[in-house]
Amino acid sequence: MKKWQLAIVFLVFAVLLAACGTDEESATEGTDEAVASEDQTSEDQESDNEGETEATDDEGSNYPMTISPTISGTEDRDGTEYNFAEVELEEKPENIVVFDYGFLDTLDTLGVEGIVGVANGNTLPDHLEEYNSDDYTSIGSLKEPLLEDIAALEPDVIFISGRQSAFYDQLKEITPNVVFVGTTQDDYWNTFLDSVDIAAKMFDKEEEAEEYLAKFDTALAEVEELAGNYETSLVTMYNEGSLSGFATNSRFGYIYDVYGFEPVTEDIEASSHGSNFGFEAILEFDPEVLFVIDRTAAINGESNIDTDMENDIIQKTTAYENEQIVYLDGALWYLSGGGLQSELAKIEEVVEALK
């Protein structure tokens, strides 16, 4: 082969080698870019997923939360007014102090944990007797809180009702999270439901509350059916030999308003302890059903209600003659109402007595 021909061959071969090198570099660069792009996409997706998780967590939490009291204010017997504020909570309370037995009942029913102090002593209703133990600090009576003992518990929240109204400001010095969860006599049933709603939302127990409240539908339908068998009824409270009566829109007016019993009269003063109501007045109105709440037994543990109530005057009434005097559990009705268990138990007690 001639020299010039050989030179041409080497030149062509060199060009081909250069072209192959360029293609390989291009392919490598393309692959690297694709891998980098995939890595970046993966990082972006992970970042997005983390953002979605955080958003989901935020959306699933009820906190921070504003809690409104069941009533904004109340007035004592001497005319002193008390106002209850909303409470701002940043997180779910862990150390819980409870004065109101109805609310303690609801917390117990919903399985809420973290209760460290209760208004303990002889007034605890039977179904809450487990809280009368060393596992729970006694924070005083319903009307005489032990403020220093409460402060030592470092509570995240304190739940009160009407009997603790006078100590509201002092309790707020221990924690600003003092929530009024009591019922009111002129709207008892709705304030009871409001208190259940407070417990359910604060402690993420909405599903449990809804499930338990469904039991009331059946119970109320049953008691309303029984109530339709009587044209007149009267709710009274026995207290050491004397009686007081209750009409609609009173402390025990839900027997008429919610249960469906017809009041024998509307001419009764609406007050927390009822109006004075002598045995002669009962005979005069002569209700077909007479409900009697034993306050004496609730406070003292003992009572002479049978002897005092079934006197010569009461024995002349239609309710006595037809055996329709219904003695209601004093601790349940007078002290521990306003809770899921206690309110259902009240309905069941009436049903059992009249069916």
Buried (B, 14 or more C-beta within 10 A) or exposed (E): EEEEEEEEEEEEEEEEEEEEEEEEEEEEEEEEEEEEEEEEEEEEEEEEEEEEEEEEEEEEEBEEBEBBBBBEEBEEEEEEEBEBBEBEBEEBBEBBBBBBBBBBBBBBBBEBEBBBBBBBEEBBBEBBEEBBEEEBBBBBBBEEBBBEBBBEBEBBBBBBBBBBBEBBEBBBEBBEBBBBBBBBBBBBBBBBBBBBBBBBBBBBBBEBBEEBBEEBEEBBEBBBEBBEEBEBBBBBBBBEEBBBBBBBBBBBBBBBBBBBBBBBEEEBEBEEBBBEBEBEBBBEBBBBBBBBBBBBBBBEEEBEBEEBBEEEBBEEBBBBEEEBBBBBBBBBBBBBBBBBBBBBBBBBBBBEBBE
